[in-house]
Amino acid sequence: MYKAVRARMRALVCRARASRRDVGMVTSEYAMGIVAAVAFAVVLYKVVSSGEVSAELQGIVKRALNAQV
């Protein structure tokens, strides 16, 4: 019985240690996700604010506002 309890306690301690090691990985994954999202937003802003795309978007909005139902 003592050996079974000792083995069970060792398994629980190992599992607790393993879960503590992964805590930092979660934070770094969030950081990488935020960096990727910001980079994508910057690229999207550059594309949308370029002259040709901006003019095309304004044309689409004007056509939509002038459309008669």
DSSP file (Angstrom, degrees, kcal/mol; ACC not computed):
  #  RESIDUE AA STRUCTURE BP1 BP2  ACC     N-H-->O    O-->H-N    N-H-->O    O-->H-N    TCO  KAPPA ALPHA  PHI   PSI    X-CA   Y-CA   Z-CA
    1    1 A M     >        0   0    0      0, 0.0     4,-2.3     0, 0.0     5,-0.2   0.000 360.0 360.0 360.0 -41.4    0.0    0.0    0.0
    2    2 A Y  H  >  +     0   0    0      1,-0.2     4,-2.5     2,-0.2     5,-0.2   0.896 360.0  50.6 -60.7 -40.9    2.8    2.4    0.9
    3    3 A K  H  > S+     0   0    0      1,-0.2     4,-2.4     2,-0.2    -1,-0.2   0.879 109.6  50.5 -66.0 -37.5    4.4    1.9   -2.5
    4    4 A A  H  > S+     0   0    0      2,-0.2     4,-2.2     1,-0.2    -2,-0.2   0.913 112.4  46.0 -66.6 -42.6    1.2    2.6   -4.3
    5    5 A V  H  X S+     0   0    0     -4,-2.3     4,-2.5     2,-0.2    -2,-0.2   0.911 113.2  50.2 -65.9 -42.0    0.6    5.8   -2.4
    6    6 A R  H  X S+     0   0    0     -4,-2.5     4,-2.2    -5,-0.2    -2,-0.2   0.903 111.1  48.4 -64.1 -41.1    4.2    6.9   -3.0
    7    7 A A  H  X S+     0   0    0     -4,-2.4     4,-2.1     2,-0.2    -1,-0.2   0.896 111.8  50.2 -65.3 -40.2    3.9    6.2   -6.7
    8    8 A R  H  X S+     0   0    0     -4,-2.2     4,-2.1     2,-0.2    -2,-0.2   0.911 111.1  48.2 -65.3 -42.2    0.6    8.2   -6.9
    9    9 A M  H  X S+     0   0    0     -4,-2.5     4,-2.4     2,-0.2    -2,-0.2   0.895 110.1  52.2 -65.2 -40.1    2.2   11.1   -5.1
   10   10 A R  H  X S+     0   0    0     -4,-2.2     4,-2.4     1,-0.2    -1,-0.2   0.903 109.2  50.4 -62.7 -40.7    5.2   11.1   -7.3
   11   11 A A  H  X S+     0   0    0     -4,-2.1     4,-2.1     1,-0.2    -2,-0.2   0.900 110.9  48.7 -64.5 -40.5    2.9   11.1  -10.4
   12   12 A L  H  X S+     0   0    0     -4,-2.1     4,-2.2     2,-0.2    -2,-0.2   0.899 111.6  49.0 -66.8 -39.8    0.9   14.1   -9.0
   13   13 A V  H  X S+     0   0    0     -4,-2.4     4,-2.4     2,-0.2    -2,-0.2   0.917 111.5  49.4 -65.9 -42.8    4.1   16.0   -8.2
   14   14 A C  H  X S+     0   0    0     -4,-2.4     4,-2.3     1,-0.2    -2,-0.2   0.902 111.2  49.7 -63.0 -40.3    5.5   15.4  -11.7
   15   15 A R  H  X S+     0   0    0     -4,-2.1     4,-2.0     2,-0.2    -1,-0.2   0.900 110.7  49.7 -65.5 -40.2    2.3   16.5  -13.3
   16   16 A A  H  X S+     0   0    0     -4,-2.2     4,-1.6     2,-0.2    -2,-0.2   0.903 111.6  48.7 -65.3 -41.3    2.2   19.7  -11.2
   17   17 A R  H  X S+     0   0    0     -4,-2.4     4,-1.5     1,-0.2    -2,-0.2   0.905 110.3  51.5 -64.9 -40.7    5.8   20.5  -12.2
   18   18 A A  H  X S+     0   0    0     -4,-2.3     4,-1.0     1,-0.2    -1,-0.2   0.883 108.3  51.1 -64.6 -38.0    5.1   19.9  -15.8
   19   19 A S  H  < S+     0   0    0     -4,-2.0     4,-0.4     1,-0.2    -1,-0.2   0.843 107.2  54.0 -70.0 -31.5    2.1   22.3  -15.7
   20   20 A R  H >< S+     0   0    0     -4,-1.6     3,-0.8     1,-0.2     4,-0.4   0.839 103.4  56.5 -69.9 -31.7    4.2   25.0  -14.1
   21   21 A R  H 3< S+     0   0    0     -4,-1.5     3,-0.4     1,-0.2     4,-0.4   0.805 103.0  55.0 -69.2 -28.4    6.8   24.8  -16.9
   22   22 A D  T 3X S+     0   0    0     -4,-1.0     4,-1.5     1,-0.2    -1,-0.2   0.586  84.2  84.9 -81.8  -9.9    4.1   25.5  -19.6
   23   23 A V  H <> S+     0   0    0     -3,-0.8     4,-1.3    -4,-0.4     3,-0.2   0.907  90.0  48.8 -61.1 -43.0    2.9   28.7  -18.0
   24   24 A G  H  > S+     0   0    0     -4,-0.4     4,-2.0    -3,-0.4    -1,-0.2   0.823 105.1  59.3 -66.7 -31.4    5.6   30.8  -19.7
   25   25 A M  H  > S+     0   0    0     -4,-0.4     4,-2.2     1,-0.2    -1,-0.2   0.879 101.0  54.6 -66.2 -36.6    4.9   29.2  -23.1
   26   26 A V  H  X S+     0   0    0     -4,-1.5     4,-2.1    -3,-0.2    -1,-0.2   0.924 108.7  48.2 -63.1 -43.6    1.3   30.4  -23.0
   27   27 A T  H  X S+     0   0    0     -4,-1.3     4,-2.2     1,-0.2    -1,-0.2   0.905 111.6  49.3 -64.1 -42.0    2.4   34.0  -22.5
   28   28 A S  H  X S+     0   0    0     -4,-2.0     4,-2.4     1,-0.2    -1,-0.2   0.860 108.5  53.7 -67.8 -33.7    5.0   33.8  -25.3
   29   29 A E  H  X S+     0   0    0     -4,-2.2     4,-2.2     2,-0.2    -1,-0.2   0.910 109.0  48.7 -66.1 -40.7    2.4   32.4  -27.6
   30   30 A Y  H  X S+     0   0    0     -4,-2.1     4,-2.4     2,-0.2    -2,-0.2   0.916 110.8  51.3 -62.5 -41.8    0.1   35.3  -26.9
   31   31 A A  H  X S+     0   0    0     -4,-2.2     4,-2.5     1,-0.2    -2,-0.2   0.919 110.2  47.9 -62.5 -43.8    2.9   37.7  -27.5
   32   32 A M  H  X S+     0   0    0     -4,-2.4     4,-2.4     1,-0.2    -1,-0.2   0.880 111.1  52.0 -65.4 -37.1    3.7   36.2  -30.8
   33   33 A G  H  X S+     0   0    0     -4,-2.2     4,-2.3     2,-0.2    -2,-0.2   0.898 110.2  48.0 -64.4 -40.6    0.1   36.3  -31.8
   34   34 A I  H  X S+     0   0    0     -4,-2.4     4,-2.5     2,-0.2     5,-0.2   0.916 111.2  50.4 -66.8 -42.7   -0.1   40.0  -30.9
   35   35 A V  H  X S+     0   0    0     -4,-2.5     4,-2.3     1,-0.2    -2,-0.2   0.917 112.0  47.8 -60.9 -43.0    3.0   40.8  -32.9
   36   36 A A  H  X S+     0   0    0     -4,-2.4     4,-2.3     2,-0.2    -1,-0.2   0.899 111.8  49.8 -65.1 -40.2    1.6   38.9  -35.9
   37   37 A A  H  X S+     0   0    0     -4,-2.3     4,-2.3     2,-0.2    -2,-0.2   0.899 111.5  48.2 -66.0 -40.6   -1.7   40.7  -35.6
   38   38 A V  H  X S+     0   0    0     -4,-2.5     4,-2.3     2,-0.2    -2,-0.2   0.910 111.2  50.5 -66.6 -41.2    0.0   44.1  -35.4
   39   39 A A  H  X S+     0   0    0     -4,-2.3     4,-2.2     1,-0.2    -2,-0.2   0.915 111.4  48.3 -62.3 -42.3    2.2   43.3  -38.4
   40   40 A F  H  X S+     0   0    0     -4,-2.3     4,-2.6     1,-0.2    -1,-0.2   0.899 110.6  51.8 -64.2 -40.1   -0.9   42.3  -40.4
   41   41 A A  H  X S+     0   0    0     -4,-2.3     4,-2.5     2,-0.2    -2,-0.2   0.888 109.0  50.2 -64.4 -39.0   -2.7   45.5  -39.4
   42   42 A V  H  X S+     0   0    0     -4,-2.3     4,-2.4     2,-0.2    -2,-0.2   0.929 112.2  46.7 -64.7 -45.1    0.2   47.6  -40.5
   43   43 A V  H  X S+     0   0    0     -4,-2.2     4,-2.2     1,-0.2    -2,-0.2   0.925 113.2  49.2 -63.1 -43.7    0.4   45.9  -43.9
   44   44 A L  H  X S+     0   0    0     -4,-2.6     4,-2.7     1,-0.2     5,-0.2   0.900 110.7  50.6 -62.4 -41.0   -3.4   46.2  -44.3
   45   45 A Y  H  X S+     0   0    0     -4,-2.5     4,-2.5     1,-0.2    -1,-0.2   0.912 109.7  50.4 -62.9 -42.8   -3.3   49.9  -43.4
   46   46 A K  H  < S+     0   0    0     -4,-2.4     4,-0.4     2,-0.2    -2,-0.2   0.905 113.5  45.7 -62.5 -41.2   -0.5   50.5  -45.9
   47   47 A V  H >< S+     0   0    0     -4,-2.2     3,-0.9     1,-0.2     6,-0.3   0.937 115.7  44.9 -67.6 -46.7   -2.5   48.8  -48.7
   48   48 A V  H 3< S+     0   0    0     -4,-2.7    -2,-0.2     1,-0.2    -1,-0.2   0.849 113.0  50.6 -68.9 -33.7   -5.8   50.5  -47.9
   49   49 A S  T 3< S+     0   0    0     -4,-2.5    -1,-0.2    -5,-0.2    -2,-0.2   0.475  85.6 110.4 -86.4   0.6   -4.3   53.9  -47.5
   50   50 A S  S <> S-     0   0    0     -3,-0.9     4,-2.4    -4,-0.4     5,-0.2  -0.364  81.4-110.9 -70.0 158.9   -2.4   53.7  -50.9
   51   51 A G  H  > S+     0   0    0      1,-0.2     4,-2.3     2,-0.2     5,-0.2   0.904 111.0  44.6 -60.7 -48.8   -3.7   56.0  -53.6
   52   52 A E  H  > S+     0   0    0      2,-0.2     4,-2.2     1,-0.2    -1,-0.2   0.928 117.0  43.8 -66.1 -45.8   -5.2   53.4  -56.0
   53   53 A V  H  > S+     0   0    0     -6,-0.3     4,-2.6     2,-0.2     5,-0.2   0.905 113.5  51.9 -67.8 -40.4   -7.0   51.4  -53.3
   54   54 A S  H  X S+     0   0    0     -4,-2.4     4,-2.3     1,-0.2    -1,-0.2   0.917 110.7  47.8 -61.8 -43.6   -8.3   54.5  -51.5
   55   55 A A  H  X S+     0   0    0     -4,-2.3     4,-2.2    -5,-0.2    -1,-0.2   0.902 112.2  49.6 -64.6 -40.5   -9.7   55.9  -54.7
   56   56 A E  H  X S+     0   0    0     -4,-2.2     4,-2.2     2,-0.2    -2,-0.2   0.911 110.9  49.3 -65.4 -42.2  -11.4   52.5  -55.5
   57   57 A L  H  X S+     0   0    0     -4,-2.6     4,-2.3     1,-0.2    -2,-0.2   0.895 110.5  50.5 -64.7 -39.2  -12.9   52.3  -52.1
   58   58 A Q  H  X S+     0   0    0     -4,-2.3     4,-2.5     1,-0.2    -1,-0.2   0.891 109.4  51.8 -65.1 -38.1  -14.2   55.8  -52.3
   59   59 A G  H  X S+     0   0    0     -4,-2.2     4,-2.5     2,-0.2    -2,-0.2   0.899 108.9  50.1 -63.2 -40.8  -15.8   55.0  -55.7
   60   60 A I  H  X S+     0   0    0     -4,-2.2     4,-2.2     2,-0.2    -2,-0.2   0.921 112.1  47.2 -63.6 -43.8  -17.5   51.9  -54.2
   61   61 A V  H  X S+     0   0    0     -4,-2.3     4,-2.3     2,-0.2    -2,-0.2   0.916 112.2  49.9 -65.4 -42.1  -18.9   54.0  -51.3
   62   62 A K  H  X S+     0   0    0     -4,-2.5     4,-2.0     1,-0.2    -2,-0.2   0.922 111.6  48.1 -63.0 -43.4  -20.1   56.7  -53.7
   63   63 A R  H  X S+     0   0    0     -4,-2.5     4,-0.7     1,-0.2    -1,-0.2   0.886 111.9  50.6 -63.3 -38.1  -21.8   54.2  -56.0
   64   64 A A  H  < S+     0   0    0     -4,-2.2     3,-0.4     1,-0.2    -2,-0.2   0.885 112.3  46.1 -68.0 -37.9  -23.4   52.5  -53.0
   65   65 A L  H  < S+     0   0    0     -4,-2.3    -1,-0.2     1,-0.2    -2,-0.2   0.814 115.1  46.6 -74.8 -29.5  -24.7   55.9  -51.6
   66   66 A N  H  < S+     0   0    0     -4,-2.0    -1,-0.2    -5,-0.2    -2,-0.2   0.495  85.1 117.0 -89.7  -3.4  -26.0   57.0  -55.0
   67   67 A A     <  -     0   0    0     -4,-0.7     2,-0.5    -3,-0.4    -3,-0.0  -0.412  56.0-146.2 -67.6 137.2  -27.7   53.7  -55.8
   68   68 A Q              0   0    0     -2,-0.1    -2,-0.1     1,-0.1    -1,-0.1  -0.892 360.0 360.0-108.7 135.5  -31.4   53.9  -56.2
   69   69 A V              0   0    0     -2,-0.5    -1,-0.1     0, 0.0    -2,-0.0   0.437 360.0 360.0 -92.1 360.0  -33.7   51.1  -55.1
